[in-house]
């Protein structure tokens, strides 16, 4: 996958994205999420992938910021949600026993005044229940002006859509703002994983988990790559675990096979 250090070579990134839409080079991968309490994979995160014939797979860290600047993020967001809804509406999905799929929202999308209407129209088009979609907003988004975002989240929440807060602990926290959002799940930033051997970080982690649970929110731990880490966060009573220990993000057909084999 092309990384950030190769950015200067991607001078035609906007053109690459345009061709990706024309040539159907965007695809949605799924990363399973394990429920500790239910001892099964009950959900998954949908992740966008971009493949270019010249550069190969291009990291979202490169093309998403460009898409946010030029407005393409709204078309990309609609594409991902439609792909997810098409999957959820299928007989194959219904046989898997998956409760919901997480779909990421960018900061730019959250600020779009008609976002809620667009999302609900897509759900209605595919006859997908709002409860089958969990929308992830980044912690960064909570630091922006919240008028449009709060209105969008309020409309969607009243319709039955749930929300996750992604990258919690990455440095943008304003607990007063976060507490005012209709958040059901908090996804701990991967820095908690990489630094969890630090005794001071462990104290922060334990208190962060306690605070989140006191606010009646559930916790997803991302970036878990070993059995030991999975057990550690399970012992800390985190409800969900996501990471390479279970599975990397995989194409839809592989995801279906993974869930069927796990059952």
MARLUM-538899 format. One line per field, with one value per residue: residue number from 1; z negated, y negated, x of N, C-alpha, C in turn. Coordinates in steps of 0.2 Angstrom, whole numbers. Example, Ala and Ser with C-alpha at 12.3 -4.5 7.8 and 13.67 -1.06 7.14 Angstrom:
BEGIN
seq <- 1, 2
nzz <- -39, -35
nyy <- 28, 11
nxx <- 66, 64
cazz <- -39, -36
cayy <- 22, 5
caxx <- 62, 68
czz <- -39, -39
cyy <- 16, 0
cxx <- 66, 64
This chain:
BEGIN
seq <- 1, 2, 3, 4, 5, 6, 7, 8, 9, 10, 11, 12, 13, 14, 15, 16, 17, 18, 19, 20, 21, 22, 23, 24, 25, 26, 27, 28, 29, 30, 31, 32, 33, 34, 35, 36, 37, 38, 39, 40, 41, 42, 43, 44, 45, 46, 47, 48, 49, 50, 51, 52, 53, 54, 55, 56, 57, 58, 59, 60, 61, 62, 63, 64, 65, 66, 67, 68, 69, 70, 71, 72, 73, 74, 75, 76, 77, 78, 79, 80, 81, 82, 83, 84, 85, 86, 87, 88, 89, 90, 91, 92, 93, 94, 95, 96, 97, 98, 99, 100, 101, 102, 103, 104, 105, 106, 107, 108, 109, 110, 111, 112, 113, 114, 115, 116, 117, 118, 119, 120, 121, 122, 123, 124, 125, 126, 127, 128, 129, 130, 131, 132, 133, 134, 135, 136, 137, 138, 139, 140, 141, 142, 143, 144, 145, 146, 147, 148, 149, 150, 151, 152, 153, 154, 155, 156, 157, 158, 159, 160, 161, 162, 163, 164, 165, 166, 167, 168, 169, 170, 171, 172, 173, 174, 175, 176, 177, 178, 179, 180, 181, 182, 183, 184, 185, 186, 187, 188, 189, 190, 191, 192, 193, 194, 195, 196, 197, 198, 199, 200, 201, 202, 203, 204, 205, 206, 207, 208, 209, 210, 211, 212, 213, 214, 215, 216, 217, 218, 219, 220, 221, 222, 223, 224, 225, 226, 227, 228, 229, 230, 231, 232, 233, 234, 235, 236, 237, 238, 239, 240, 241, 242, 243, 244, 245, 246, 247, 248, 249, 250, 251, 252, 253, 254, 255, 256, 257, 258, 259, 260, 261, 262, 263
nzz <- 0, 4, -5, -16, -14, -1, 5, 13, 25, 30, 39, 46, 39, 37, 50, 50, 41, 47, 58, 51, 47, 60, 65, 55, 45, 31, 16, 3, -12, -26, -44, -56, -72, -89, -101, -118, -129, -122, -116, -102, -85, -83, -75, -63, -56, -42, -29, -18, -2, 10, 26, 38, 54, 57, 45, 36, 21, 12, -2, -14, -22, -14, -3, -8, -16, -5, 2, -7, -6, 8, 9, 13, 4, 0, 10, 9, -4, -2, 7, -1, -11, -3, 2, -10, -14, -4, -6, -19, -16, -9, -7, -11, -21, -31, -36, -43, -56, -61, -70, -67, -56, -56, -50, -44, -47, -40, -46, -37, -32, -43, -45, -35, -30, -25, -28, -37, -31, -18, -22, -29, -18, -10, -18, -18, -5, -3, -12, -25, -42, -53, -65, -61, -57, -63, -66, -64, -72, -72, -85, -83, -76, -86, -91, -82, -77, -82, -78, -65, -65, -77, -75, -64, -70, -80, -73, -66, -77, -83, -74, -75, -73, -79, -87, -86, -95, -88, -89, -102, -114, -107, -108, -106, -115, -123, -136, -141, -129, -122, -131, -128, -116, -107, -110, -109, -109, -113, -105, -109, -106, -97, -103, -116, -116, -111, -120, -132, -141, -149, -165, -170, -159, -159, -171, -167, -157, -164, -172, -162, -155, -166, -168, -155, -156, -167, -161, -154, -142, -129, -126, -113, -109, -98, -87, -92, -93, -99, -108, -122, -124, -120, -130, -141, -139, -139, -153, -158, -156, -144, -131, -118, -105, -93, -79, -72, -78, -78, -65, -49, -40, -27, -11, -6, -2, -8, -21, -24, -23, -34, -45, -44, -46, -59, -66
nyy <- 6, -11, -23, -38, -44, -44, -53, -65, -60, -57, -67, -68, -65, -68, -66, -52, -48, -51, -43, -31, -31, -30, -18, -9, -6, -9, 0, 9, 15, 26, 26, 38, 37, 42, 47, 47, 51, 58, 68, 69, 64, 49, 38, 27, 16, 5, 2, -9, -6, -10, -6, -8, -7, -10, -14, -5, 1, -13, -22, -27, -37, -46, -49, -52, -65, -73, -71, -77, -90, -94, -91, -78, -69, -68, -61, -49, -45, -42, -32, -22, -20, -15, -3, 4, 5, 12, 24, 27, 29, 41, 58, 66, 59, 58, 71, 72, 67, 55, 40, 26, 14, 4, -12, -25, -42, -57, -73, -83, -78, -77, -91, -94, -101, -94, -80, -70, -68, -63, -51, -44, -43, -34, -22, -19, -17, -4, 3, 5, 6, -7, -3, 6, -1, -9, -24, -31, -44, -55, -59, -71, -78, -83, -94, -104, -118, -115, -116, -111, -98, -93, -94, -85, -73, -72, -71, -59, -50, -50, -43, -31, -27, -23, -29, -29, -35, -38, -36, -40, -48, -53, -66, -77, -78, -85, -83, -88, -92, -79, -72, -78, -73, -60, -47, -30, -21, -20, -21, -16, -25, -19, -22, -19, -6, -4, -10, -4, 3, -6, -12, -23, -26, -15, -18, -29, -23, -14, -22, -30, -20, -17, -29, -31, -20, -23, -33, -26, -21, -10, -1, 1, 9, 5, 11, 22, 35, 47, 62, 60, 46, 46, 53, 45, 33, 38, 43, 30, 27, 22, 20, 24, 30, 27, 30, 36, 48, 55, 53, 45, 30, 36, 41, 42, 55, 63, 59, 64, 78, 79, 76, 86, 97, 95, 96
nxx <- 4, 3, 12, 12, 24, 26, 18, 21, 23, 11, 4, -7, -19, -32, -37, -35, -44, -56, -55, -56, -69, -75, -70, -73, -65, -64, -67, -75, -70, -70, -68, -69, -77, -75, -86, -84, -93, -103, -96, -93, -92, -100, -101, -94, -82, -83, -72, -64, -56, -44, -39, -26, -20, -7, -1, -5, -13, -19, -16, -29, -25, -19, -28, -40, -39, -37, -49, -58, -54, -57, -71, -75, -77, -90, -96, -89, -92, -106, -105, -99, -108, -119, -114, -112, -126, -131, -125, -130, -143, -144, -147, -137, -130, -140, -139, -128, -129, -124, -125, -124, -116, -101, -99, -88, -88, -83, -75, -79, -91, -99, -102, -110, -125, -137, -134, -140, -153, -149, -142, -153, -161, -154, -154, -167, -169, -163, -170, -165, -163, -161, -155, -146, -135, -120, -113, -97, -89, -75, -64, -59, -69, -77, -71, -74, -85, -102, -115, -121, -117, -122, -136, -137, -134, -143, -155, -153, -150, -163, -170, -165, -152, -136, -121, -103, -88, -73, -55, -53, -44, -34, -30, -39, -49, -63, -72, -84, -91, -91, -99, -111, -115, -124, -118, -114, -104, -87, -72, -56, -41, -27, -15, -16, -14, -1, 7, 4, 12, 18, 18, 12, 3, -5, -12, -19, -26, -34, -42, -48, -56, -65, -71, -78, -87, -94, -102, -111, -107, -101, -86, -74, -59, -46, -34, -28, -17, -12, -15, -12, -15, -28, -34, -30, -37, -50, -51, -51, -64, -68, -80, -79, -68, -56, -45, -29, -26, -38, -43, -37, -43, -54, -60, -77, -82, -72, -74, -87, -85, -76, -84, -93, -85, -81, -92
cazz <- 0, 5, -11, -16, -12, 7, 7, 18, 32, 32, 40, 50, 34, 38, 56, 48, 37, 52, 62, 47, 48, 66, 66, 50, 41, 24, 13, -4, -16, -33, -49, -62, -79, -93, -107, -124, -133, -119, -113, -95, -81, -82, -71, -59, -53, -35, -28, -11, 1, 17, 30, 44, 58, 57, 38, 32, 15, 9, -9, -15, -25, -8, 2, -12, -17, 2, 4, -11, -3, 14, 8, 15, -2, -1, 15, 6, -9, 0, 10, -6, -14, 1, 2, -16, -14, 1, -9, -24, -13, -6, -11, -14, -27, -36, -38, -47, -63, -62, -72, -64, -53, -58, -45, -46, -45, -41, -49, -32, -31, -49, -44, -29, -33, -24, -29, -40, -26, -13, -25, -30, -11, -7, -22, -16, 2, -3, -17, -30, -48, -56, -70, -58, -55, -68, -62, -68, -71, -75, -91, -80, -74, -92, -92, -78, -78, -82, -76, -60, -67, -82, -71, -60, -75, -83, -68, -65, -83, -84, -69, -78, -71, -84, -85, -90, -95, -86, -91, -109, -118, -102, -110, -105, -120, -127, -139, -141, -122, -121, -135, -125, -110, -108, -109, -112, -109, -112, -102, -111, -101, -97, -107, -122, -115, -109, -126, -138, -146, -153, -171, -170, -154, -162, -176, -163, -153, -168, -174, -156, -155, -171, -166, -149, -158, -171, -157, -151, -135, -129, -123, -108, -109, -92, -86, -96, -89, -102, -113, -128, -124, -120, -137, -146, -139, -142, -160, -160, -155, -138, -128, -111, -103, -86, -78, -68, -82, -75, -57, -46, -36, -22, -6, -8, -2, -13, -28, -25, -25, -40, -50, -44, -49, -66, -70
cayy <- 0, -17, -27, -45, -47, -44, -58, -70, -56, -57, -73, -68, -61, -70, -62, -45, -47, -52, -37, -26, -30, -28, -11, -5, -4, -9, 6, 9, 20, 26, 29, 41, 34, 47, 46, 51, 54, 63, 73, 70, 58, 47, 32, 26, 9, 5, -2, -10, -4, -13, -3, -12, -2, -13, -15, 1, -1, -20, -23, -32, -43, -50, -51, -55, -72, -77, -71, -82, -97, -95, -89, -72, -65, -67, -56, -43, -43, -39, -26, -17, -18, -11, 3, 7, 6, 17, 30, 29, 31, 47, 64, 68, 55, 60, 78, 71, 65, 49, 35, 20, 12, -3, -16, -31, -49, -62, -79, -87, -75, -79, -98, -95, -102, -89, -74, -66, -66, -59, -44, -41, -41, -28, -17, -18, -14, 3, 6, 6, 3, -11, 0, 10, -5, -13, -29, -33, -51, -55, -64, -78, -82, -86, -101, -109, -121, -109, -117, -107, -91, -91, -93, -79, -68, -72, -68, -52, -47, -49, -38, -24, -26, -23, -32, -28, -40, -35, -39, -43, -49, -55, -73, -82, -77, -90, -79, -92, -91, -72, -70, -80, -69, -54, -42, -24, -17, -24, -17, -19, -26, -14, -24, -15, 1, -5, -13, -1, 6, -12, -11, -29, -26, -10, -22, -33, -19, -11, -28, -31, -15, -18, -35, -29, -15, -27, -37, -21, -20, -4, -2, 5, 8, 6, 12, 28, 40, 53, 65, 57, 40, 47, 55, 39, 28, 42, 42, 23, 26, 18, 25, 26, 30, 26, 30, 41, 54, 59, 52, 39, 29, 41, 40, 44, 62, 66, 58, 69, 84, 79, 76, 93, 102, 93, 99
caxx <- 0, 7, 11, 12, 30, 25, 13, 23, 23, 4, 2, -14, -23, -39, -39, -35, -50, -61, -55, -58, -76, -77, -68, -76, -58, -65, -70, -76, -67, -74, -64, -73, -77, -77, -90, -82, -98, -107, -91, -94, -91, -107, -102, -88, -81, -82, -66, -64, -50, -43, -33, -24, -16, 0, 2, -7, -17, -17, -18, -34, -22, -17, -33, -46, -38, -38, -56, -61, -53, -60, -78, -76, -78, -97, -98, -86, -96, -112, -103, -97, -115, -123, -111, -114, -133, -133, -123, -135, -150, -143, -149, -130, -129, -145, -138, -122, -130, -121, -130, -123, -109, -99, -97, -85, -90, -77, -77, -83, -98, -103, -103, -115, -132, -142, -131, -145, -158, -145, -141, -159, -164, -150, -156, -174, -169, -161, -174, -161, -165, -156, -152, -140, -129, -117, -109, -91, -87, -69, -64, -57, -75, -80, -68, -77, -92, -106, -122, -124, -116, -127, -143, -137, -133, -150, -160, -151, -151, -170, -172, -163, -145, -131, -115, -97, -83, -67, -49, -54, -38, -29, -28, -44, -54, -67, -77, -91, -94, -92, -104, -117, -116, -128, -113, -116, -98, -81, -66, -50, -36, -22, -9, -17, -11, 6, 10, 0, 17, 20, 14, 7, -2, -10, -16, -24, -31, -39, -47, -52, -61, -70, -75, -82, -92, -99, -106, -115, -105, -97, -79, -71, -52, -44, -27, -26, -13, -10, -19, -11, -18, -35, -36, -29, -43, -56, -51, -53, -71, -70, -85, -78, -61, -55, -38, -26, -27, -44, -43, -36, -49, -54, -65, -84, -83, -68, -78, -93, -82, -73, -89, -96, -80, -80, -98
czz <- 0, -2, -11, -13, -4, 9, 13, 25, 34, 33, 44, 45, 35, 45, 54, 45, 42, 56, 58, 47, 54, 68, 60, 46, 34, 22, 6, -7, -23, -38, -55, -68, -84, -100, -113, -127, -129, -116, -106, -92, -79, -77, -67, -57, -46, -33, -20, -8, 8, 20, 36, 48, 58, 50, 34, 26, 12, 2, -10, -19, -20, -5, -2, -13, -10, 4, 0, -8, 3, 14, 11, 10, -3, 4, 12, 1, -7, 3, 5, -9, -10, 2, -4, -16, -9, -2, -14, -22, -10, -10, -15, -21, -33, -39, -43, -54, -65, -64, -69, -61, -55, -52, -47, -43, -46, -44, -44, -31, -37, -49, -39, -32, -31, -24, -32, -35, -21, -16, -26, -23, -8, -11, -19, -9, 2, -9, -23, -36, -51, -62, -68, -56, -62, -65, -67, -67, -74, -81, -88, -78, -80, -94, -87, -80, -77, -80, -71, -62, -72, -79, -68, -65, -79, -79, -67, -71, -85, -79, -71, -76, -77, -82, -90, -90, -93, -88, -97, -112, -113, -103, -109, -110, -123, -130, -140, -134, -121, -125, -132, -119, -111, -106, -112, -114, -109, -110, -104, -106, -102, -101, -114, -122, -114, -116, -133, -143, -151, -159, -172, -165, -156, -167, -172, -159, -158, -170, -168, -155, -160, -170, -160, -152, -163, -167, -153, -144, -135, -125, -118, -108, -102, -92, -90, -92, -92, -107, -120, -129, -124, -127, -142, -145, -140, -149, -162, -159, -149, -134, -122, -109, -96, -84, -74, -72, -79, -67, -55, -43, -29, -17, -8, -8, -7, -20, -29, -27, -32, -46, -50, -47, -57, -70, -71
cyy <- -6, -21, -34, -48, -47, -49, -63, -66, -56, -64, -73, -64, -62, -66, -55, -43, -47, -45, -31, -25, -27, -20, -6, -2, -5, -3, 5, 15, 20, 29, 31, 37, 40, 44, 50, 55, 59, 69, 74, 63, 55, 41, 32, 18, 9, 0, -3, -9, -7, -9, -7, -7, -4, -12, -9, -2, -8, -20, -28, -38, -48, -53, -54, -63, -76, -77, -76, -89, -99, -93, -82, -67, -63, -61, -49, -41, -40, -33, -20, -15, -14, -4, 7, 9, 11, 24, 32, 31, 38, 53, 67, 65, 57, 67, 78, 70, 59, 43, 29, 19, 5, -6, -23, -37, -54, -69, -83, -84, -77, -87, -99, -95, -97, -81, -69, -64, -62, -52, -41, -39, -34, -22, -15, -15, -6, 6, 9, 3, -1, -8, 5, 6, -9, -17, -31, -40, -51, -60, -71, -82, -85, -93, -106, -112, -115, -110, -112, -100, -89, -90, -87, -73, -67, -69, -61, -47, -45, -44, -31, -22, -27, -26, -29, -34, -37, -39, -42, -43, -51, -63, -79, -82, -84, -86, -82, -91, -84, -70, -72, -77, -63, -48, -36, -20, -21, -19, -20, -19, -21, -16, -21, -8, 1, -7, -9, 2, 0, -12, -18, -29, -21, -14, -26, -29, -16, -16, -30, -26, -16, -24, -34, -25, -19, -32, -32, -20, -13, -5, 3, 3, 10, 8, 18, 33, 46, 55, 62, 50, 41, 49, 49, 35, 32, 42, 35, 22, 22, 23, 28, 26, 31, 26, 36, 48, 58, 59, 45, 37, 33, 39, 44, 52, 66, 65, 63, 76, 84, 79, 83, 98, 101, 96, 106
cxx <- 4, 6, 12, 18, 30, 21, 15, 23, 15, 1, -5, -19, -30, -41, -39, -41, -56, -61, -57, -65, -78, -76, -70, -69, -59, -69, -71, -74, -71, -69, -69, -72, -79, -81, -87, -87, -102, -102, -92, -93, -98, -107, -95, -88, -80, -77, -65, -57, -50, -37, -32, -20, -9, 3, 0, -12, -14, -20, -24, -31, -20, -23, -39, -45, -39, -45, -60, -60, -57, -68, -79, -78, -86, -99, -95, -90, -103, -111, -102, -104, -119, -121, -113, -121, -135, -131, -128, -141, -150, -145, -143, -129, -134, -143, -132, -123, -126, -126, -130, -116, -108, -97, -94, -88, -84, -80, -81, -90, -102, -105, -109, -122, -137, -139, -136, -150, -155, -145, -148, -162, -160, -153, -163, -174, -167, -165, -170, -163, -160, -152, -146, -134, -127, -112, -103, -90, -80, -69, -62, -63, -78, -77, -70, -83, -97, -113, -125, -123, -121, -134, -143, -138, -140, -155, -159, -152, -159, -173, -170, -156, -141, -125, -109, -92, -76, -61, -49, -47, -32, -27, -33, -50, -57, -73, -84, -94, -96, -98, -111, -119, -120, -123, -114, -109, -92, -75, -60, -45, -30, -16, -10, -14, -4, 10, 8, 5, 19, 15, 9, 2, -7, -14, -21, -29, -36, -44, -51, -58, -67, -74, -80, -88, -97, -104, -111, -114, -101, -91, -77, -63, -49, -36, -24, -23, -11, -15, -19, -15, -26, -38, -35, -35, -50, -56, -52, -60, -73, -74, -83, -70, -60, -47, -36, -26, -32, -44, -41, -42, -48, -60, -71, -84, -78, -71, -83, -90, -79, -78, -92, -92, -80, -86, -98
